[in-house]
């Protein structure tokens, strides 16, 4: 079943660290079946506190999503994301297609 990783950026702490992350994050997708569906496009918070941005990545299944997220390549790059901002990352399954 299709799975998604949703990143929600709450607050920026270090813009230079986020810039380094942004410069290298896409390179971690190589060899992984990932499609970026949302990449910090315009958003409107309908409930809850304000956020700065959202990214939604699509994978064929949970295993593929976790393989990318926990890969050495991504975890190395993610250190700048951790230093740069407060994020929430959620892995969620899609809905099975109905016949």
C-alpha positions, -999 to +999 in steps of 0.1 A: +000+000+000+013+035-008+029+053+021+037+089+027+062+108+048+048+142+058+072+168+071+059+198+089+083+226+097+072+245+128+100+271+134+133+279+119+163+280+143+193+282+119+187+292+083+223+283+072+218+247+084+185+245+066+201+259+034+228+231+036+200+205+041+181+218+011+212+217-010+218+180-003+184+164+006+173+156-030+206+137-036+195+112-009+165+101-032+188+083-056+180+047-057+148+051-038+112+051-053+101+085-040+079+112-055+076+146-040+040+156-040+043+188-019+074+208-015+068+240+006+040+252-016+015+278-004-004+265+025-032+275+049-035+262+084-071+254+091-065+240+126-038+243+152-008+266+155+009+283+125+036+263+106+062+275+082+059+247+056+050+212+045+066+185+024+048+153+014+068+124-001+051+094-017+066+059-016+052+026-029+050+012+007+061+017+043+092-004+039+104+018+010+097+050+030+116+037+060+145+024+039+150+060+026+144+078+059+167+056+079+194+054+051+229+065+060+227+091+032+195+107+045+204+106+082+237+123+075+220+151+056+191+153+081+215+164+108+213+199+093+175+198+093+176+188+130+199+218+137+180+241+115+144+239+126+118+222+146+100+196+125+074+169+128+078+139+105+050+114+101+048+081+082+013+074+071-003+047+049-025+057+020-060+045+014-064+012-005-079+018-040-115+008-043-128-012-072 
